[in-house]
Amino acid sequence: MRFAAPHELIRADDADEVPRAQDQMERARAAGKWCAGYLSYETGYGLDPRNSVPARAGGTSA
């Protein structure tokens, strides 16, 4: 099997982005798409709930 010309690129560059990326991958899988790629060792930090980053109140700051 060969994967070329991806329909979408899903990334998580920080630990707090991992849950969003997991949700995106699950939606793609549920829609019948294949997910191919890799996770680095450091992804474990984003998967461990003790490392979660609480959402900021009041939105983003300038």
N, CA, C and O atoms as a GROMACS GRO file, in nm:
protein
  248
    1MET      N    1   0.085  -0.117   0.000
    1MET     CA    2   0.000   0.000   0.000
    1MET      C    3   0.090   0.123   0.000
    1MET      O    4   0.189   0.129   0.073
    2ARG      N    5   0.055   0.219  -0.080
    2ARG     CA    6   0.133   0.343  -0.089
    2ARG      C    7   0.042   0.462  -0.062
    2ARG      O    8  -0.069   0.471  -0.116
    3PHE      N    9   0.088   0.552   0.021
    3PHE     CA   10   0.013   0.673   0.053
    3PHE      C   11   0.084   0.792  -0.012
    3PHE      O   12   0.200   0.820   0.018
    4ALA      N   13   0.015   0.861  -0.099
    4ALA     CA   14   0.071   0.979  -0.166
    4ALA      C   15  -0.036   1.086  -0.173
    4ALA      O   16  -0.156   1.057  -0.166
    5ALA      N   17   0.005   1.210  -0.186
    5ALA     CA   18  -0.086   1.323  -0.198
    5ALA      C   19  -0.193   1.322  -0.088
    5ALA      O   20  -0.310   1.298  -0.116
    6PRO      N   21  -0.153   1.346   0.036
    6PRO     CA   22  -0.250   1.340   0.146
    6PRO      C   23  -0.363   1.441   0.128
    6PRO      O   24  -0.344   1.552   0.078
    7HIS      N   25  -0.480   1.400   0.169
    7HIS     CA   26  -0.598   1.488   0.166
    7HIS      C   27  -0.587   1.596   0.273
    7HIS      O   28  -0.633   1.708   0.254
    8GLU      N   29  -0.525   1.560   0.385
    8GLU     CA   30  -0.516   1.651   0.499
    8GLU      C   31  -0.393   1.616   0.580
    8GLU      O   32  -0.354   1.500   0.587
    9LEU      N   33  -0.332   1.715   0.640
    9LEU     CA   34  -0.219   1.695   0.729
    9LEU      C   35  -0.264   1.731   0.869
    9LEU      O   36  -0.309   1.843   0.894
   10ILE      N   37  -0.252   1.637   0.960
   10ILE     CA   38  -0.292   1.658   1.099
   10ILE      C   39  -0.164   1.660   1.182
   10ILE      O   40  -0.085   1.566   1.180
   11ARG      N   41  -0.144   1.768   1.256
   11ARG     CA   42  -0.023   1.785   1.336
   11ARG      C   43  -0.057   1.826   1.478
   11ARG      O   44  -0.160   1.889   1.505
   12ALA      N   45   0.031   1.788   1.568
   12ALA     CA   46   0.027   1.837   1.706
   12ALA      C   47   0.171   1.870   1.742
   12ALA      O   48   0.252   1.780   1.763
   13ASP      N   49   0.202   1.997   1.749
   13ASP     CA   50   0.338   2.040   1.778
   13ASP      C   51   0.363   2.064   1.926
   13ASP      O   52   0.478   2.073   1.969
   14ASP      N   53   0.257   2.073   2.004
   14ASP     CA   54   0.267   2.091   2.148
   14ASP      C   55   0.174   1.992   2.217
   14ASP      O   56   0.078   1.943   2.157
   15ALA      N   57   0.204   1.961   2.343
   15ALA     CA   58   0.125   1.863   2.418
   15ALA      C   59  -0.023   1.898   2.422
   15ALA      O   60  -0.107   1.809   2.416
   16ASP      N   61  -0.055   2.026   2.431
   16ASP     CA   62  -0.196   2.065   2.440
   16ASP      C   63  -0.269   2.051   2.307
   16ASP      O   64  -0.392   2.064   2.304
   17GLU      N   65  -0.199   2.025   2.198
   17GLU     CA   66  -0.262   2.006   2.067
   17GLU      C   67  -0.292   1.859   2.038
   17GLU      O   68  -0.362   1.828   1.941
   18VAL      N   69  -0.240   1.768   2.120
   18VAL     CA   70  -0.258   1.624   2.094
   18VAL      C   71  -0.406   1.582   2.097
   18VAL      O   72  -0.448   1.511   2.006
   19PRO      N   73  -0.485   1.623   2.195
   19PRO     CA   74  -0.627   1.580   2.194
   19PRO      C   75  -0.701   1.626   2.068
   19PRO      O   76  -0.781   1.550   2.013
   20ARG      N   77  -0.674   1.748   2.021
   20ARG     CA   78  -0.739   1.798   1.899
   20ARG      C   79  -0.698   1.712   1.779
   20ARG      O   80  -0.782   1.676   1.696
   21ALA      N   81  -0.570   1.679   1.771
   21ALA     CA   82  -0.523   1.596   1.660
   21ALA      C   83  -0.586   1.457   1.666
   21ALA      O   84  -0.622   1.401   1.562
   22GLN      N   85  -0.598   1.402   1.785
   22GLN     CA   86  -0.663   1.271   1.799
   22GLN      C   87  -0.809   1.278   1.752
   22GLN      O   88  -0.856   1.186   1.684
   23ASP      N   89  -0.879   1.384   1.788
   23ASP     CA   90  -1.017   1.400   1.744
   23ASP      C   91  -1.026   1.410   1.591
   23ASP      O   92  -1.113   1.349   1.529
   24GLN      N   93  -0.934   1.487   1.532
   24GLN     CA   94  -0.934   1.500   1.386
   24GLN      C   95  -0.909   1.364   1.319
   24GLN      O   96  -0.973   1.330   1.220
   25MET      N   97  -0.814   1.288   1.374
   25MET     CA   98  -0.785   1.156   1.318
   25MET      C   99  -0.905   1.062   1.331
   25MET      O  100  -0.934   0.986   1.239
   26GLU      N  101  -0.973   1.067   1.444
   26GLU     CA  102  -1.090   0.981   1.464
   26GLU      C  103  -1.202   1.018   1.367
   26GLU      O  104  -1.268   0.930   1.313
   27ARG      N  105  -1.223   1.148   1.344
   27ARG     CA  106  -1.326   1.190   1.247
   27ARG      C  107  -1.290   1.142   1.106
   27ARG      O  108  -1.377   1.096   1.032
   28ALA      N  109  -1.164   1.154   1.070
   28ALA     CA  110  -1.120   1.107   0.938
   28ALA      C  111  -1.141   0.956   0.926
   28ALA      O  112  -1.190   0.908   0.823
   29ARG      N  113  -1.104   0.882   1.028
   29ARG     CA  114  -1.120   0.736   1.026
   29ARG      C  115  -1.267   0.699   1.016
   29ARG      O  116  -1.304   0.609   0.940
   30ALA      N  117  -1.352   0.767   1.094
   30ALA     CA  118  -1.496   0.738   1.091
   30ALA      C  119  -1.557   0.770   0.955
   30ALA      O  120  -1.658   0.711   0.917
   31ALA      N  121  -1.495   0.862   0.881
   31ALA     CA  122  -1.542   0.898   0.747
   31ALA      C  123  -1.488   0.802   0.641
   31ALA      O  124  -1.510   0.822   0.522
   32GLY      N  125  -1.416   0.698   0.684
   32GLY     CA  126  -1.366   0.598   0.590
   32GLY      C  127  -1.228   0.628   0.534
   32GLY      O  128  -1.183   0.561   0.441
   33LYS      N  129  -1.160   0.728   0.588
   33LYS     CA  130  -1.026   0.762   0.540
   33LYS      C  131  -0.921   0.682   0.615
   33LYS      O  132  -0.945   0.633   0.726
   34TRP      N  133  -0.805   0.669   0.555
   34TRP     CA  134  -0.691   0.605   0.619
   34TRP      C  135  -0.607   0.712   0.686
   34TRP      O  136  -0.595   0.823   0.634
   35CYS      N  137  -0.548   0.678   0.800
   35CYS     CA  138  -0.454   0.767   0.868
   35CYS      C  139  -0.318   0.699   0.865
   35CYS      O  140  -0.302   0.586   0.912
   36ALA      N  141  -0.220   0.768   0.811
   36ALA     CA  142  -0.085   0.713   0.802
   36ALA      C  143   0.012   0.818   0.853
   36ALA      O  144  -0.007   0.938   0.831
   37GLY      N  145   0.115   0.774   0.919
   37GLY     CA  146   0.215   0.868   0.968
   37GLY      C  147   0.291   0.811   1.084
   37GLY      O  148   0.315   0.690   1.090
   38TYR      N  149   0.329   0.896   1.175
   38TYR     CA  150   0.406   0.850   1.289
   38TYR      C  151   0.384   0.940   1.409
   38TYR      O  152   0.337   1.053   1.397
   39LEU      N  153   0.418   0.888   1.523
   39LEU     CA  154   0.418   0.963   1.648
   39LEU      C  155   0.560   0.956   1.703
   39LEU      O  156   0.622   0.850   1.702
   40SER      N  157   0.609   1.066   1.750
   40SER     CA  158   0.742   1.065   1.810
   40SER      C  159   0.732   1.024   1.957
   40SER      O  160   0.624   1.022   2.016
   41TYR      N  161   0.845   0.993   2.013
   41TYR     CA  162   0.852   0.954   2.154
   41TYR      C  163   0.788   1.060   2.243
   41TYR      O  164   0.719   1.027   2.340
   42GLU      N  165   0.811   1.186   2.211
   42GLU     CA  166   0.762   1.295   2.293
   42GLU      C  167   0.610   1.306   2.296
   42GLU      O  168   0.555   1.376   2.381
   43THR      N  169   0.542   1.239   2.203
   43THR     CA  170   0.396   1.242   2.201
   43THR      C  171   0.337   1.191   2.332
   43THR      O  172   0.228   1.231   2.371
   44GLY      N  173   0.410   1.104   2.398
   44GLY     CA  174   0.364   1.050   2.526
   44GLY      C  175   0.331   1.159   2.626
   44GLY      O  176   0.240   1.142   2.708
   45TYR      N  177   0.403   1.270   2.622
   45TYR     CA  178   0.374   1.381   2.713
   45TYR      C  179   0.234   1.436   2.688
   45TYR      O  180   0.165   1.476   2.782
   46GLY      N  181   0.192   1.440   2.564
   46GLY     CA  182   0.059   1.491   2.531
   46GLY      C  183  -0.051   1.391   2.560
   46GLY      O  184  -0.167   1.430   2.575
   47LEU      N  185  -0.017   1.264   2.568
   47LEU     CA  186  -0.116   1.161   2.596
   47LEU      C  187  -0.138   1.141   2.746
   47LEU      O  188  -0.240   1.084   2.786
   48ASP      N  189  -0.046   1.187   2.827
   48ASP     CA  190  -0.056   1.172   2.972
   48ASP      C  191  -0.140   1.287   3.029
   48ASP      O  192  -0.098   1.402   3.020
   49PRO      N  193  -0.256   1.257   3.087
   49PRO     CA  194  -0.344   1.364   3.137
   49PRO      C  195  -0.278   1.452   3.244
   49PRO      O  196  -0.322   1.564   3.266
   50ARG      N  197  -0.175   1.402   3.310
   50ARG     CA  198  -0.107   1.484   3.411
   50ARG      C  199  -0.034   1.602   3.348
   50ARG      O  200   0.003   1.697   3.416
   51ASN      N  201  -0.013   1.595   3.215
   51ASN     CA  202   0.057   1.701   3.145
   51ASN      C  203  -0.036   1.794   3.070
   51ASN      O  204   0.011   1.877   2.992
   52SER      N  205  -0.166   1.782   3.091
   52SER     CA  206  -0.260   1.864   3.015
   52SER      C  207  -0.245   2.011   3.054
   52SER      O  208  -0.213   2.044   3.168
   53VAL      N  209  -0.269   2.095   2.958
   53VAL     CA  210  -0.260   2.240   2.978
   53VAL      C  211  -0.402   2.294   2.989
   53VAL      O  212  -0.480   2.279   2.895
   54PRO      N  213  -0.437   2.356   3.102
   54PRO     CA  214  -0.575   2.409   3.114
   54PRO      C  215  -0.600   2.521   3.013
   54PRO      O  216  -0.511   2.598   2.980
   55ALA      N  217  -0.724   2.528   2.966
   55ALA     CA  218  -0.763   2.633   2.872
   55ALA      C  219  -0.757   2.768   2.941
   55ALA      O  220  -0.787   2.780   3.060
   56ARG      N  221  -0.718   2.869   2.866
   56ARG     CA  222  -0.712   3.004   2.921
   56ARG      C  223  -0.852   3.065   2.925
   56ARG      O  224  -0.930   3.050   2.831
   57ALA      N  225  -0.882   3.132   3.032
   57ALA     CA  226  -1.010   3.201   3.044
   57ALA      C  227  -1.000   3.333   2.968
   57ALA      O  228  -0.896   3.397   2.968
   58GLY      N  229  -1.109   3.373   2.904
   58GLY     CA  230  -1.114   3.502   2.838
   58GLY      C  231  -1.052   3.506   2.701
   58GLY      O  232  -1.031   3.615   2.648
   59GLY      N  233  -1.021   3.394   2.641
   59GLY     CA  234  -0.968   3.393   2.505
   59GLY      C  235  -0.819   3.422   2.499
   59GLY      O  236  -0.747   3.405   2.597
   60THR      N  237  -0.775   3.466   2.384
   60THR     CA  238  -0.632   3.491   2.363
   60THR      C  239  -0.597   3.632   2.407
   60THR      O  240  -0.682   3.721   2.410
   61SER      N  241  -0.472   3.651   2.439
   61SER     CA  242  -0.427   3.785   2.476
   61SER      C  243  -0.345   3.844   2.363
   61SER      O  244  -0.289   3.772   2.281
   62ALA      N  245  -0.337   3.975   2.358
   62ALA     CA  246  -0.264   4.044   2.252
   62ALA      C  247  -0.120   4.065   2.287
   62ALA      O  248  -0.045   4.122   2.208
   0.00000   0.00000   0.00000
